[in-house]
Amino acid sequence: MTFNNKMIALFTSAIALGASLVGVRGTLVHPRATAGGYVQTAGPGSASFTMYTGCNQPACGIAASGYTAAISQLAFGSAPGLGPGDACGRCFALTGTEDPYSPSYTGPFGKSIVVKVTDMCPVAGNEAWCGQTATSQTNQFNMPVQAARLDHSNGHDNYGRNDHKKFKY
């Protein structure tokens, strides 16, 4: 997939307890480095992926409709209470390719969505999903980024099954 200036690739994450795990693969268009030890690396790479609901105060301060997402603190480029991170407003496309956690699930795959980063998953309280740090750059699922899509559809997801997708972006 080719990205233009409006579609800069970046992984996303979320505050997602009890959500479903998914993989993400892809290549970033512009590698980013931020102050304070936050890391945004070029791909290809993988990420755990979940869904979450009920985000009334996204970390970017941007209320948005459509597909929005949050990323783990390390990739977000800021810490709780320090304001928007470098990832705010960046977009990426996801295409479902497989379910690495339920191999017998056959899809639907092949559909693409574009997701805009509007939120962050802080390490504190979310160590399992969003515990990546500059010194330990994977979460408990051995993924370098935790990504999640905010479900604005009140449970009626027109993208297909809400869980267990592996994505290319």
Secondary structure, 3 states (H helix, E strand, C coil): CCCCCCCCCCCCCCCCCCCCCCEEEECCCCCEECHHHCEECCCCECEEEEEECCCCCCCCCCCCCCCEEEEEHHHHCCCCCCCCCCCCCCEEEEEEEECCCCCCCCCCCCCEEEEEEEEEECCCCCHHHHCCCCCCCCCCCCCCEEEEEECCCCCCCCCCCCCCCEEEC
